[in-house]
Amino acid sequence: MNQHKYFGTDGIRGKVGSKPITPDFVLKLGWAAGKVLSRNGSKKIIIGKDTRISGYMLESALEAGLSAAGLSTNLTGPMPTPAIAYLTRIFCAEAGIVISASHNNFDDNGIKFFAADGTKLPDKIEKAIELEINKPLTCVSSIKLGRASRISDAAERYIKFCKSTFPNELNLNKLKIVVDCANGATYHIAPHVLRELGAEVIPISVCPNGININKMCGTNYLNFLKNRVILEKADVGLAYDGDGDRVIMIDHYGNKVNGDQIIYIITYEKLRQKMLVGGVIGTQMSNMALELSLKKLNVPFVRTQVGDRYILEKMKEKKWNLGAESSGHIILLDQTTTGDGIIAGLQVLTIMVRNKMSLYDLSNKIKLYPQALINFKISNNKNLINSHKIKKIIDQIKNKLQGNGRIVLRKSGTEPLLRIMIESPDKKKVNFLANYVEKIIKLN
């Protein structure tokens, strides 16, 4: 479990203007990160951001802090999070930094770090940065100050990389695709990738203004995309979140295809082509049907804590290539180093074209269990989760499910929320038990 003061499961995140997402703290963070990272001899950091209005302010603060520590910055402007992981690798930078709060509202923001190899920073480096934050800020001599420059062709480089993950012998010429970019970081990337591969593309939510990121669009809100897919008689819809590391798909009937279904489709195809390495990593929230469906294929499945960093850690430990969250984080280590919504979507489109099958038919190979997810806003849930009364209720629910379903109670790693998930083959039972637990917790 993450025990850091500032770093959570996905970097540092919070409300803009409230600590830690303030200009003074981010300045100090940039300086502290620069002090730690410069110990390895590098003087170059890649900085990208999503489309939030606060990104400009935080970018300037980070740049100043890194410069004071003697590190230079290469700025990309708005770019998907996985693009920064890629650019960090190809530019041989010491680290990449993304200013983003992913799927959150525009008035939140955050700072994510990537190591030189394009993966999340190791735990020990995050701890070292936090220790440095507590020290007085100093400045290197003027001759040693870092410089700032822009990577003018960052988007073109990343578009080319995404296209390289799609087989040369195939194309998307026969597909009509509606793509929802959440008014976020993929707005100027994803439509180009799909068009250049031959698809007829209908882009929506591609007009960011700094405050409309994730607003009634993207992976958080699929209704607009569903309706547009049906209206346009499109073959498929793709929805990304604000920073582009998640993808949710919509079939031609308007049905949602989530991360569990996407990873199953990819796993099934890898198995069919005898290209599967090991098994699949999921999380506590992965649908039970995914585990059981993979078991029928004799494919191992392992759960971790919620968070793509934990999935990646377990994938590296087991030397497996496939991992995913229901929310749409899909990690394909045979393609890239982190969750990438565009590349994951391309893998499913590849399978559709190669097998001449619709997304509806592919996703019907797995029947997900009904789930109920309830969120509570909290300030401090430590006593709540560990209370004897709540533990007793959880045990009661487990007994009622009789092993044919699950209940998961956890604190969000990215928002001040307590999440309860209940799943079972019986939808009525799921809804009844979820409502029961919700009432008990509200009364606690």
C-alpha positions as CSV (number, residue, x, y, z in Angstrom):
1,M,0.0,0.0,0.0
2,N,1.3,3.5,-0.9
3,Q,2.4,5.3,2.2
4,H,3.6,8.5,0.7
5,K,2.5,12.0,1.9
6,Y,1.9,13.4,-1.5
7,F,2.2,10.7,-4.2
8,G,-0.9,8.5,-4.7
9,T,-1.5,5.6,-7.0
10,D,-1.3,7.9,-10.0
11,G,1.1,10.7,-9.1
12,I,0.0,13.8,-7.1
13,R,-3.5,15.1,-7.6
14,G,-5.9,17.5,-6.1
15,K,-8.1,20.6,-6.5
16,V,-6.3,23.5,-8.2
17,G,-5.5,26.2,-5.7
18,S,-5.5,23.9,-2.7
19,K,-2.3,22.2,-1.6
20,P,-0.6,20.3,-3.1
21,I,-1.8,21.7,-6.5
22,T,-0.6,25.3,-5.9
23,P,2.0,27.2,-7.9
24,D,4.4,27.4,-4.9
25,F,4.2,23.7,-4.1
26,V,4.6,22.6,-7.8
27,L,7.6,24.9,-8.0
28,K,9.1,23.2,-5.0
29,L,8.1,19.8,-6.4
30,G,9.9,20.6,-9.7
31,W,13.0,21.6,-7.8
32,A,12.9,18.5,-5.5
33,A,12.4,16.2,-8.5
34,G,15.3,17.9,-10.3
35,K,17.6,17.4,-7.3
36,V,16.8,13.7,-7.1
37,L,16.8,13.0,-10.9
38,S,20.0,15.0,-11.5
39,R,21.9,12.6,-9.3
40,N,21.7,10.2,-12.2
41,G,23.6,12.6,-14.4
42,S,20.8,13.6,-16.8
43,K,19.9,17.2,-17.5
44,K,16.8,16.7,-19.6
45,I,13.1,16.3,-18.6
46,I,10.1,16.0,-21.0
47,I,7.0,17.9,-19.8
48,G,3.5,17.4,-21.3
49,K,0.0,18.3,-20.2
50,D,-3.6,17.8,-21.0
51,T,-6.0,20.6,-22.0
52,R,-6.9,22.0,-18.5
53,I,-6.6,25.8,-18.2
54,S,-4.5,25.3,-15.0
55,G,-1.9,23.4,-17.1
56,Y,-0.2,26.5,-18.2
57,M,0.3,27.8,-14.7
58,L,1.6,24.5,-13.4
59,E,3.8,24.0,-16.4
60,S,5.6,27.3,-15.7
61,A,6.0,26.4,-12.0
62,L,7.5,23.0,-12.8
63,E,9.8,24.5,-15.4
64,A,11.1,27.1,-12.9
65,G,11.7,24.5,-10.2
66,L,13.5,22.1,-12.5
67,S,15.7,25.0,-13.9
68,A,16.6,26.1,-10.4
69,A,17.9,22.5,-9.8
70,G,19.9,22.7,-13.0
71,L,17.7,20.5,-15.3
72,S,16.5,21.5,-18.8
73,T,12.9,21.0,-19.9
74,N,11.5,19.9,-23.3
75,L,7.9,21.0,-23.5
76,T,5.4,19.2,-25.8
77,G,2.2,21.2,-25.1
78,P,-1.0,19.2,-24.8
79,M,-0.2,15.5,-25.4
80,P,-1.6,12.2,-24.1
81,T,0.0,10.7,-21.0
82,P,1.3,7.6,-22.9
83,A,2.8,9.9,-25.5
84,I,5.0,11.5,-22.8
85,A,6.1,8.0,-21.8
86,Y,7.1,7.3,-25.4
87,L,8.9,10.6,-25.9
88,T,10.8,10.2,-22.7
89,R,12.2,7.0,-24.1
90,I,13.1,8.2,-27.6
91,F,14.7,11.4,-26.4
92,C,16.7,9.5,-23.7
93,A,15.4,11.9,-21.0
94,E,15.9,11.2,-17.4
95,A,12.2,11.4,-16.8
96,G,8.9,12.5,-18.2
97,I,6.3,14.6,-16.4
98,V,2.6,14.9,-17.3
99,I,0.4,17.7,-15.9
100,S,-3.0,16.0,-15.8
101,A,-5.9,14.8,-13.6
102,S,-6.9,12.1,-16.1
103,H,-10.7,11.6,-16.0
104,N,-11.4,14.2,-13.2
105,N,-13.1,17.6,-13.7
106,F,-11.2,20.6,-15.1
107,D,-10.8,22.2,-11.7
108,D,-8.6,19.3,-10.5
109,N,-5.1,18.7,-11.8
110,G,-2.1,16.6,-11.0
111,I,1.5,15.7,-11.7
112,K,2.5,12.2,-13.0
113,F,6.1,11.1,-13.5
114,F,7.7,8.6,-15.9
115,A,11.1,7.1,-15.5
116,A,13.6,7.0,-18.3
117,D,12.3,3.7,-19.6
118,G,8.7,5.1,-19.9
119,T,7.3,3.3,-16.8
120,K,6.0,4.9,-13.6
121,L,8.7,6.2,-11.2
122,P,9.9,3.5,-8.8
123,D,8.6,3.9,-5.2
124,K,12.1,4.7,-3.8
125,I,12.4,7.7,-6.2
126,E,9.0,9.1,-5.2
127,K,10.1,8.8,-1.5
128,A,13.4,10.5,-2.3
129,I,11.5,13.4,-4.0
130,E,9.2,13.8,-1.0
131,L,12.2,13.9,1.4
132,E,13.7,16.6,-0.8
133,I,10.5,18.7,-0.7
134,N,11.0,19.2,3.0
135,K,14.4,20.9,2.5
136,P,14.9,24.6,1.8
137,L,14.8,25.5,-1.9
138,T,18.2,26.5,-3.3
139,C,19.3,27.5,-6.8
140,V,22.3,26.4,-8.8
141,S,24.6,29.1,-10.2
142,S,23.4,31.0,-13.2
143,I,25.7,29.2,-15.6
144,K,24.2,25.9,-14.4
145,L,20.5,26.8,-14.7
146,G,18.4,24.6,-16.9
147,R,17.0,25.8,-20.2
148,A,13.5,25.4,-21.7
149,S,12.7,24.4,-25.3
150,R,9.7,23.0,-27.2
151,I,9.5,19.7,-29.2
152,S,7.7,21.1,-32.3
153,D,7.0,17.7,-33.8
154,A,5.9,15.8,-30.7
155,A,2.4,15.1,-32.1
156,E,3.8,13.8,-35.4
157,R,6.2,11.5,-33.7
158,Y,3.5,10.0,-31.5
159,I,1.0,9.6,-34.4
160,K,3.7,7.7,-36.3
161,F,4.4,5.5,-33.3
162,C,0.7,4.7,-32.8
163,K,0.3,3.8,-36.5
164,S,3.4,1.5,-36.2
165,T,1.4,-0.8,-33.8
166,F,-1.1,-1.5,-36.6
167,P,-0.2,-4.3,-39.0
168,N,1.2,-3.0,-42.4
169,E,-0.9,-5.5,-44.4
170,L,-4.2,-4.3,-42.9
171,N,-6.2,-1.1,-43.1
172,L,-9.4,0.5,-41.7
173,N,-10.8,1.4,-45.1
174,K,-14.1,-0.3,-44.5
175,L,-14.8,1.1,-41.0
176,K,-16.7,4.2,-40.0
177,I,-15.6,5.2,-36.5
178,V,-16.9,7.8,-34.1
179,V,-14.1,9.0,-31.8
180,D,-14.8,10.9,-28.6
181,C,-11.6,12.7,-27.4
182,A,-13.2,14.1,-24.1
183,N,-12.0,17.6,-25.1
184,G,-8.7,16.3,-23.8
185,A,-5.2,15.5,-24.8
186,T,-6.1,13.1,-27.7
187,Y,-8.1,15.7,-29.6
188,H,-5.4,16.4,-32.2
189,I,-3.9,12.8,-32.2
190,A,-6.6,10.1,-32.3
191,P,-8.6,11.3,-35.3
192,H,-5.4,11.7,-37.4
193,V,-4.2,8.2,-36.5
194,L,-7.5,6.6,-37.5
195,R,-7.8,8.6,-40.7
196,E,-4.3,7.9,-41.8
197,L,-5.0,4.1,-41.4
198,G,-8.0,4.5,-43.7
199,A,-11.0,4.9,-41.5
200,E,-13.9,7.2,-42.1
201,V,-13.7,9.2,-38.8
202,I,-16.4,11.3,-37.1
203,P,-14.6,13.2,-34.3
204,I,-16.6,14.5,-31.3
205,S,-15.5,16.4,-28.2
206,V,-12.4,17.7,-30.0
207,C,-12.8,21.5,-29.1
208,P,-11.0,21.9,-25.8
209,N,-11.3,25.4,-24.2
210,G,-9.6,24.7,-20.9
211,I,-12.7,24.0,-18.8
212,N,-14.7,21.4,-20.9
213,I,-12.3,18.5,-20.5
214,N,-14.3,15.3,-19.5
215,K,-17.5,17.4,-19.3
216,M,-20.4,15.2,-20.4
217,C,-18.0,13.3,-22.7
218,G,-15.2,10.8,-22.9
219,T,-15.0,7.6,-20.8
220,N,-17.0,9.3,-18.0
221,Y,-20.1,9.9,-20.1
222,L,-20.8,7.6,-23.0
223,N,-24.4,8.6,-23.9
224,F,-23.4,11.1,-26.5
225,L,-21.0,8.7,-28.2
226,K,-23.6,5.9,-28.1
227,N,-26.2,8.0,-29.7
228,R,-23.8,9.3,-32.4
229,V,-22.7,5.8,-33.3
230,I,-26.3,4.7,-33.8
231,L,-27.2,7.9,-35.7
232,E,-24.2,7.7,-38.0
233,K,-24.7,3.9,-38.5
234,A,-21.0,3.7,-37.5
235,D,-19.2,0.4,-37.0
236,V,-17.6,1.3,-33.7
237,G,-17.1,4.1,-31.2
238,L,-14.0,4.9,-29.2
239,A,-14.0,7.0,-26.1
240,Y,-10.9,8.3,-24.3
241,D,-10.5,10.0,-21.0
242,G,-8.9,13.4,-20.6
243,D,-5.3,12.3,-20.8
244,G,-5.7,9.4,-23.2
245,D,-4.5,6.5,-21.2
246,R,-8.0,4.9,-21.0
247,V,-10.3,3.7,-23.7
248,I,-13.9,2.4,-23.7
249,M,-15.5,1.2,-26.9
250,I,-19.1,1.2,-28.2
251,D,-20.4,-1.5,-30.7
252,H,-22.7,-0.7,-33.6
253,Y,-25.7,-1.3,-31.5
254,G,-24.7,1.2,-28.9
255,N,-23.5,-1.3,-26.3
256,K,-20.6,-0.4,-24.0
257,V,-17.4,-2.6,-24.2
258,N,-15.3,-1.9,-21.2
259,G,-11.7,-2.7,-20.2
260,D,-12.5,-6.3,-19.0
261,Q,-14.1,-7.1,-22.4
262,I,-11.3,-5.4,-24.3
263,I,-8.5,-7.3,-22.6
264,Y,-10.5,-10.6,-23.1
265,I,-10.8,-9.9,-26.8
266,I,-7.1,-9.2,-27.1
267,T,-6.2,-12.3,-25.0
268,Y,-8.4,-14.6,-27.0
269,E,-6.8,-13.4,-30.2
270,K,-3.3,-13.7,-28.8
271,L,-4.1,-17.3,-27.7
272,R,-5.6,-18.1,-31.1
273,Q,-2.4,-16.9,-32.9
274,K,-0.2,-18.7,-30.3
275,M,1.3,-15.4,-29.3
276,L,0.1,-15.2,-25.6
277,V,2.9,-14.8,-23.1
278,G,1.8,-16.1,-19.6
279,G,-1.6,-14.7,-18.5
280,V,-3.5,-11.6,-17.6
281,I,-3.2,-9.2,-14.7
282,G,-6.4,-7.5,-13.4
283,T,-7.4,-5.7,-10.2
284,Q,-9.8,-6.2,-7.3
285,M,-12.5,-4.5,-9.5
286,S,-12.1,-6.7,-12.6
287,N,-15.3,-8.5,-13.4
288,M,-15.5,-12.0,-12.0
289,A,-16.7,-13.2,-15.5
290,L,-13.3,-12.2,-16.8
291,E,-11.5,-14.5,-14.4
292,L,-13.9,-17.4,-15.1
293,S,-13.8,-16.9,-18.9
294,L,-10.0,-16.9,-18.9
295,K,-10.0,-20.0,-16.7
296,K,-12.0,-21.8,-19.4
297,L,-9.2,-20.9,-21.8
298,N,-6.6,-22.2,-19.3
299,V,-5.2,-18.6,-19.2
300,P,-3.9,-17.6,-15.7
301,F,-5.4,-14.5,-14.1
302,V,-4.0,-12.6,-11.1
303,R,-5.6,-9.6,-9.3
304,T,-3.7,-6.6,-7.8
305,Q,-4.7,-3.5,-6.0
306,V,-6.6,-1.0,-8.1
307,G,-4.2,1.2,-10.1
308,D,-2.2,0.8,-13.3
309,R,1.1,1.1,-11.4
310,Y,0.2,-2.1,-9.4
311,I,-0.8,-3.9,-12.6
312,L,2.5,-3.0,-14.3
313,E,4.5,-4.1,-11.2
314,K,2.9,-7.5,-11.3
315,M,3.2,-7.8,-15.0
316,K,7.0,-7.2,-14.7
317,E,7.3,-9.6,-11.8
318,K,5.5,-12.4,-13.8
319,K,7.0,-11.3,-17.2
320,W,3.5,-11.2,-18.7
321,N,2.4,-8.8,-21.4
322,L,-1.3,-8.2,-20.8
323,G,-3.0,-6.2,-18.0
324,A,-6.1,-4.1,-17.6
325,E,-8.6,-2.3,-15.4
326,S,-12.4,-2.4,-16.1
327,S,-12.2,1.4,-16.4
328,G,-10.2,1.1,-19.6
329,H,-6.6,1.2,-18.6
330,I,-5.1,-1.5,-21.0
331,I,-1.4,-2.2,-20.7
332,L,0.2,-4.1,-23.6
333,L,3.9,-4.5,-22.9
334,D,4.5,-6.0,-26.3
335,Q,3.4,-2.7,-27.8
336,T,4.4,0.0,-25.3
337,T,5.3,0.7,-21.6
338,T,2.1,2.1,-20.1
339,G,-1.6,2.2,-20.5
340,D,-2.5,3.7,-23.9
341,G,-6.0,4.2,-25.0
342,I,-5.2,4.8,-28.7
343,I,-3.0,1.8,-29.0
344,A,-5.3,-0.5,-27.1
345,G,-8.2,0.6,-29.4
346,L,-6.1,-0.1,-32.4
347,Q,-5.4,-3.7,-31.3
348,V,-9.2,-4.3,-31.1
349,L,-9.7,-2.7,-34.5
350,T,-7.0,-5.0,-35.9
351,I,-8.8,-8.0,-34.6
352,M,-12.1,-6.8,-36.1
353,V,-10.5,-6.3,-39.5
354,R,-8.4,-9.5,-39.5
355,N,-11.3,-11.7,-38.5
356,K,-14.0,-9.7,-40.4
357,M,-16.0,-9.6,-37.2
358,S,-18.0,-6.8,-35.5
359,L,-17.1,-5.5,-32.1
360,Y,-20.5,-6.8,-31.0
361,D,-19.6,-10.4,-32.0
362,L,-16.2,-10.2,-30.4
363,S,-17.4,-8.8,-27.1
364,N,-20.1,-11.4,-26.9
365,K,-17.5,-14.1,-26.3
366,I,-17.5,-12.9,-22.6
367,K,-20.7,-12.3,-20.6
368,L,-19.9,-9.9,-17.8
369,Y,-21.6,-10.3,-14.4
370,P,-23.9,-7.4,-13.3
371,Q,-22.0,-5.0,-11.0
372,A,-23.1,-2.1,-8.8
373,L,-20.6,0.6,-8.0
374,I,-21.4,3.1,-5.3
375,N,-19.2,6.1,-4.5
376,F,-19.2,8.1,-1.2
377,K,-17.4,11.4,-0.8
378,I,-15.2,11.2,2.3
379,S,-12.7,13.3,4.2
380,N,-11.1,10.4,6.2
381,N,-12.3,6.9,5.8
382,K,-9.7,5.0,7.8
383,N,-12.0,4.3,10.7
384,L,-14.9,3.7,8.5
385,I,-13.3,0.9,6.5
386,N,-11.8,-0.7,9.6
387,S,-14.9,-0.4,11.8
388,H,-16.2,-3.6,13.3
389,K,-19.7,-2.7,12.1
390,I,-18.7,-2.4,8.5
391,K,-16.6,-5.6,8.6
392,K,-19.6,-7.4,10.0
393,I,-21.8,-6.1,7.1
394,I,-19.2,-7.1,4.5
395,D,-19.1,-10.6,6.0
396,Q,-22.9,-10.8,5.8
397,I,-22.9,-9.9,2.2
398,K,-20.2,-12.4,1.4
399,N,-22.3,-15.1,3.1
400,K,-25.4,-14.1,1.0
401,L,-23.3,-14.3,-2.2
402,Q,-22.2,-17.8,-1.3
403,G,-19.0,-17.6,-3.3
404,N,-21.0,-16.8,-6.5
405,G,-20.1,-13.1,-6.5
406,R,-17.9,-10.5,-4.7
407,I,-18.0,-7.4,-2.6
408,V,-15.1,-4.9,-2.7
409,L,-14.8,-1.9,-0.4
410,R,-11.9,0.4,-1.0
411,K,-10.7,4.0,-1.0
412,S,-10.1,5.7,-4.3
413,G,-6.4,6.4,-5.1
414,T,-7.3,9.5,-7.2
415,E,-10.3,11.1,-5.6
416,P,-11.7,11.6,-2.0
417,L,-14.1,8.8,-2.5
418,L,-15.0,5.5,-0.9
419,R,-16.0,2.9,-3.5
420,I,-18.2,-0.1,-3.0
421,M,-18.5,-2.7,-5.7
422,I,-20.9,-5.7,-5.6
423,E,-21.2,-8.3,-8.4
424,S,-23.1,-11.5,-9.0
425,P,-24.8,-13.3,-11.9
426,D,-28.1,-12.1,-10.3
427,K,-28.7,-8.5,-11.2
428,K,-31.6,-8.0,-8.7
429,K,-29.5,-9.4,-5.9
430,V,-26.6,-7.1,-6.8
431,N,-28.9,-4.0,-6.7
432,F,-30.6,-5.0,-3.5
433,L,-27.3,-5.7,-1.7
434,A,-25.7,-2.5,-2.9
435,N,-28.6,-0.4,-1.6
436,Y,-28.5,-2.2,1.7
437,V,-24.8,-1.6,2.1
438,E,-25.2,2.1,1.1
439,K,-27.8,2.6,3.8
440,I,-25.7,1.0,6.5
441,I,-22.6,3.1,5.7
442,K,-24.7,6.3,5.6
443,L,-26.0,5.5,9.1
444,N,-22.5,4.5,10.4
